[in-house]
Amino acid sequence: MMRNNVRFVLAACLAPVMMHAVLARAADKSSGVVSAIEKKYVVTETTGDGEQVTKDGTTMAMKCAGVYSLPTSAFLKPDIKVEDGKVQKMNAFASAAMSNQGAHVLQTGDKVYVTKIESKSDSKNDQLKFTLLTLDSLDVKGSDAKKKFQATVTFKFKKGYLDEAPPEEVEQAIESVVAPDTGSDDAKGGAQAQGQQQAAAQAPAPPAQRAAPAPAPVAAAPAGPPPTISIGESSTQVLQAMGMPLQMIDLGKKKTFIYKDMKIIFVDDKVSDMQ
């Protein structure tokens, strides 16, 4: 009896130690991936308000459009989800809330810094959170101020993925949305190519060389038809066809989207009138 009690006590004491060791090994694997990511994408340090850079990190460029950002002083903090390399679209009311806060939608080629990289895990997913800060200060809608804009992009992976995935795979998923900027090198190469072209144009032509006839001008492709909106369409369908309006008026069941040449009225999220 005494021997069985000793075994039970030892098992009870060792179980937490063994569980801690298992969790520690998993954390080491995950932190190894995060460490490799942080070495490649060096975090930029800023002042507390995010307006001044105190230590330069890697300059990044957006590889896709549609990431909402807000001024660093805004109350809302946009968190954009990315699954399978695709930015998840916000619903109409979330995008309207962002627009009312003076959101700037990041476009392909926009330059940003990474100010924070976090690794998190819940019951369903592994996550990598990147906090992005615009390289330049931008105009704030509705005021004369210029501020830097900030967004969080959350890359979601299946549970346990970060424990086993090679860093190269994780980087590939990240760089479908934001990647190190190579624009300066491209610009340098373009300037060299331009200089070579200018030098070749100034060089005297051989005596037997004759100027080639200029190519015939190519007719411009006709512009596509303007987007059409029908009675009964949802606000999401309108946003996909027309883009963000200049102004949104939300009166509960009745909402109004105001564009440059059109006003669209919704009742219960369906187009009821156009003016």
C-alpha positions in Angstrom: 0.0 0.0 0.0 2.8 2.4 0.9 4.6 1.6 -2.3 1.5 2.4 -4.4 1.1 5.7 -2.6 4.7 6.7 -3.3 4.2 5.9 -7.0 1.1 8.0 -7.1 2.8 11.0 -5.5 5.8 10.7 -7.9 3.5 10.5 -10.9 1.6 13.6 -9.7 4.8 15.5 -9.2 6.3 14.5 -12.5 3.2 15.2 -14.7 3.5 19.0 -14.6 7.3 18.8 -15.2 6.8 16.6 -18.3 4.0 18.9 -19.6 6.1 21.9 -19.1 8.9 20.2 -21.0 6.6 19.4 -23.9 5.3 23.0 -24.0 8.8 24.4 -23.8 9.9 22.3 -26.8 6.9 23.5 -28.8 7.6 27.1 -27.8 11.2 26.7 -28.8 10.2 25.6 -32.3 7.7 28.4 -32.7 10.1 31.0 -31.3 12.8 29.7 -33.7 10.5 30.6 -36.6 9.7 34.0 -35.1 13.4 34.7 -34.5 14.2 33.9 -38.1 11.3 36.2 -39.2 12.6 39.0 -36.9 16.1 38.7 -38.4 14.8 39.1 -41.9 12.3 41.9 -41.2 14.1 44.1 -38.7 11.6 45.9 -36.5 11.6 49.8 -36.6 11.6 51.5 -33.2 9.5 54.7 -32.7 8.4 57.2 -30.1 5.4 56.3 -27.9 3.0 58.1 -30.2 4.4 56.4 -33.3 5.1 59.6 -35.1 8.9 59.7 -34.9 11.3 56.8 -35.9 14.1 56.4 -33.4 15.8 53.4 -35.0 15.4 52.4 -38.6 14.4 48.9 -39.5 13.6 47.1 -42.8 11.6 49.3 -45.3 8.8 47.2 -46.6 6.5 47.5 -49.6 2.8 46.5 -49.8 2.3 43.6 -52.4 -1.5 43.9 -52.4 -4.2 46.5 -51.8 -7.0 46.6 -49.3 -5.3 46.9 -45.9 -7.0 49.6 -43.9 -4.9 51.9 -41.7 -5.7 54.7 -39.3 -3.8 57.6 -37.8 -1.6 56.4 -34.9 -3.7 58.7 -32.6 -7.1 57.0 -33.6 -9.1 55.1 -31.0 -9.8 52.2 -33.4 -6.9 49.9 -34.3 -7.6 48.0 -37.5 -6.6 44.4 -37.5 -6.7 42.9 -41.0 -6.8 39.1 -41.3 -4.8 37.1 -43.9 -5.7 33.5 -44.6 -4.1 31.4 -47.4 -2.2 34.5 -48.6 -5.4 36.5 -49.1 -6.5 39.6 -47.3 -9.9 39.1 -45.9 -12.4 41.8 -46.8 -14.1 43.9 -44.2 -17.9 43.9 -44.1 -19.6 47.1 -45.2 -20.2 48.4 -41.7 -16.7 47.8 -40.5 -15.3 49.6 -43.5 -17.8 52.4 -42.9 -16.5 52.8 -39.3 -13.0 52.9 -40.6 -13.9 55.5 -43.2 -15.6 57.7 -40.6 -12.3 57.6 -38.6 -10.4 58.9 -41.6 -9.0 55.6 -42.8 -6.3 55.3 -45.5 -6.4 52.1 -47.5 -2.9 50.9 -48.3 -2.2 50.2 -52.0 0.2 48.0 -53.8 3.7 49.7 -53.7 3.0 51.8 -50.5 6.1 51.9 -48.3 5.7 50.9 -44.6 7.8 49.9 -41.6 7.2 46.9 -39.3 7.1 48.2 -35.7 6.1 44.9 -33.9 6.0 41.2 -34.6 4.0 38.9 -32.3 3.4 35.2 -32.3 0.1 34.0 -30.8 -1.9 30.8 -30.7 -5.6 30.0 -29.8 -7.7 26.9 -29.9 -8.0 27.0 -33.7 -5.0 28.9 -35.2 -1.4 29.9 -35.0 -1.0 33.6 -35.7 1.7 36.1 -36.6 0.8 39.7 -36.0 2.6 42.5 -37.9 2.1 46.1 -36.8 2.7 48.3 -39.9 3.5 52.0 -39.9 3.5 54.2 -43.0 6.9 55.4 -44.1 5.5 58.9 -44.7 3.1 61.1 -42.9 -0.2 61.3 -44.7 -3.1 63.8 -44.9 -5.8 63.2 -42.3 -9.3 63.4 -43.8 -11.3 66.3 -42.4 -8.3 68.3 -41.1 -5.1 70.0 -42.3 -2.9 67.7 -40.2 -0.5 65.1 -41.5 0.1 61.9 -39.4 1.6 58.5 -39.8 -0.9 55.7 -40.3 -0.9 52.3 -38.6 -2.4 48.9 -39.1 -2.1 45.4 -37.8 -2.0 42.5 -40.2 -2.7 39.1 -38.7 -1.4 36.0 -40.7 -3.5 33.0 -39.6 -2.1 29.4 -40.0 -3.5 26.1 -39.0 -2.9 25.0 -35.4 0.6 23.8 -34.8 1.9 25.1 -38.2 4.5 27.5 -36.7 5.9 24.6 -34.6 7.0 22.6 -37.7 7.1 25.0 -40.7 10.4 26.1 -42.2 10.9 29.9 -42.0 11.0 30.1 -45.8 7.4 28.9 -46.1 6.3 31.4 -43.4 8.1 34.2 -45.2 6.5 33.3 -48.5 3.0 33.7 -46.9 4.0 37.0 -45.4 5.5 38.4 -48.6 2.3 37.8 -50.5 1.1 40.8 -48.6 4.2 42.8 -47.5 7.8 42.3 -48.5 11.2 44.0 -48.2 11.3 47.0 -50.5 13.6 46.7 -53.5 12.5 49.9 -55.2 15.8 51.7 -54.6 17.8 49.0 -56.4 15.2 49.0 -59.2 15.5 52.8 -59.5 19.3 52.6 -59.6 19.1 50.0 -62.4 16.6 52.0 -64.3 18.8 55.1 -64.1 21.8 53.2 -65.4 19.7 51.8 -68.3 18.4 55.3 -69.1 22.0 56.6 -69.1 23.1 53.8 -71.5 20.1 54.6 -73.8 21.0 58.3 -73.8 24.6 57.6 -74.6 23.6 55.3 -77.4 21.3 57.9 -78.8 24.1 60.6 -78.8 26.6 58.3 -80.5 27.1 58.9 -84.3 25.3 56.3 -86.5 27.4 54.2 -89.0 27.4 55.7 -92.6 25.3 52.8 -94.0 22.7 52.9 -91.2 19.4 54.4 -92.1 16.7 55.5 -89.6 13.9 53.0 -89.2 10.4 54.2 -89.8 8.5 55.3 -86.7 6.0 52.7 -85.6 2.4 53.5 -86.2 0.5 54.9 -83.2 -1.5 52.3 -81.3 -5.1 53.2 -80.8 -6.1 53.5 -77.1 -8.4 50.8 -75.9 -11.9 52.0 -75.3 -12.8 52.7 -71.7 -15.0 50.0 -70.1 -18.7 50.7 -69.3 -19.3 52.5 -66.0 -20.5 50.3 -63.1 -24.2 49.8 -62.8 -26.2 49.6 -59.6 -29.6 47.9 -59.4 -32.5 48.3 -56.9 -32.2 45.5 -54.3 -28.4 45.1 -54.3 -26.7 45.0 -50.9 -24.2 47.6 -49.6 -21.4 45.0 -50.0 -22.2 44.6 -53.7 -22.3 48.4 -54.1 -18.9 48.8 -52.4 -17.4 46.2 -54.6 -18.7 47.9 -57.8 -18.3 51.6 -56.8 -15.5 51.6 -54.2 -15.6 53.6 -51.0 -18.0 56.6 -51.1 -17.1 60.2 -50.3 -19.5 60.1 -47.3 -21.6 57.5 -45.5 -24.7 58.5 -43.5 -26.0 55.8 -41.1 -29.5 56.3 -39.7 -30.1 52.7 -38.6 -32.2 50.9 -41.1 -31.7 53.7 -43.6 -28.2 54.4 -44.9 -26.9 56.7 -47.6 -23.7 56.4 -49.7 -22.7 59.7 -51.3 -20.4 59.5 -54.4 -19.2 62.3 -56.7 -22.1 62.0 -59.1 -24.6 59.8 -57.3 -26.4 59.3 -54.0 -27.4 55.7 -53.2 -30.0 55.1 -50.5 -30.3 51.7 -48.6 -33.2 50.4 -46.5 -32.5 47.2 -44.6 -29.1 47.0 -46.4 -30.8 46.9 -49.9 -30.7 49.6 -52.5 -34.1 51.4 -52.5 -33.3 54.6 -54.4 -30.6 56.3 -56.5 -30.3 60.0 -57.1 
